[in-house]
C-alpha cells in the first residue's frame, strides 16, 4: 500500500474523513497502476478521478468554512490553491503528454498527508463546536 489510511489522518468531521479516505484509495489505485505497469490510459483515468475528487473535496471544505465563519478560512484556501494549481498543471501536461506520473503521485501524496495532519486538523474542534462531526 502506497499510503495507508489510519486514525492519524482523521479530522473528526465524518464527511471530510470519508473524502480523505477516498483520496487515499485513489492514490493507492494510481500507485498500483504505476507499479503493475498498467496501460497509460488506465493510469490517466485514475489520475483524472483523483484530480476531480480533490477539487470536489476542496470545494466542500471551503464551503463549510465559509458557511460557518472559520477564522483561518483565507489561509486555508490559499493552501488549497497549491493543489488546485498543480491539478491545472497536470491538465496542461496531460494535453502535451509530458507528465511524469510517479513524481506527480509523490507530490500529491505528500501534499495530502501533510495538509491533513497539519492544516485540516486545525479545523476539527471548530467544526465540532458548530455541530459538524
N, C-alpha and C positions, 0 to 999 in steps of 0.2 A: 504494500500500500504506500503510495507516494506521500499523502498527508492523511493522518489518522485523526478523525474527529474524537474529541474527548471533552470531559467536563471543563477543562481549562479554557475551552473556546466558548462556553456558554455565557450568555449575557443576561440571562434572567427574563428575557422577553420571548415568549414562545414563538411568535411569528418570525422574529429575526433569527432565533436559534434554528428554526426549521429552514429558513433561507440559507443560513450559513452551512447547515448540514448538506443541503443540496449542492451548494457551491463546491464543497469538499468532494462530494460524489462525482461531480463533473470534472474536477481537477484530476481525480483518480482515474476516471474513464479516459481522459486525454493521455495521462501518463502511461496507462496500459496500451493504448493505441500506438503511442510512440515506441514503447518498449517492444511490443509484438510486431512492429513494423507493418501496421495495417495500412491499407491504401490511403493515399493522400486525401482523397475526397472524404473518407470517414473521419480522419483527423480534423479536417477543416470544419466538418459538420459539428463535431463535438466542441471545437473552439468557438464556433459561431454561437452555439447554445450557451456556452459558458459566458461569452461576452454579453449576449442578450439577457441572460438571467442576472448577471452582475448589475446591469442597468436597471432592471426591474427592482432588484433589492435596494440599490442606492436610492432610487426614487421613493420607495416605500419608507425607508428610514428618514429621508429628508422631509417627506410629507408629514410623518408623525412628529418630527422635531418641530416643524413649523406650526403645526396644529396645536401642540402642547406648550409652545414657547420655550423650547430647550435653549438654555442660556449660551451654550457654546455652538449653536447651530451654524453660524458663519464659518468658524474654523473647521468644523466637521465637514461642511460642504466643500471647502477648499481642498481638504484631503481627498474627498471623493473625486474631485476634478482630476487628480493624478490618474486614477483608474479610468475615468471617462476618456481622458486624453490618450491613454495607452490603447484603449479599445478602438478609438478613432484611428490611431496609427496602424493598428492591426488591419483594419479595413483597407487602408491605403496600401499596406504591404501585400495584403492578400490579392488585391487587384493587380499588382505588378509581380506577384509570385516571388517575392524576396523575403519571405517570412522564415525565421529560424524558430521552429516550434518549441524545441527544448528550452532555449533561452527565454522565450516568452512565457512558457509554463513556469519556469523557475521564478520569474518576476511576479507572475500572478499569484503563485502560492506564497511567496514571501510577503507580498503586499497584503493579501487577505489574512494570513496568520498574524502578522504584526498589527494590522488595522483592527482586527477583532480584539486581540488581547490588550492592546494599548489604548485605542481610541474608542471603540464601541463599548468597552467595559465602563467607561466614564458615564454613559447614559443609563446604566442599569438601575441604579437607585432612583434617578429622576423619573424614569418611565414607570417603575414600580409604584412610586408615590402617586402617579397620575392614574393608576389602575391598570396599566399595561403589564401583564405578567406572562 
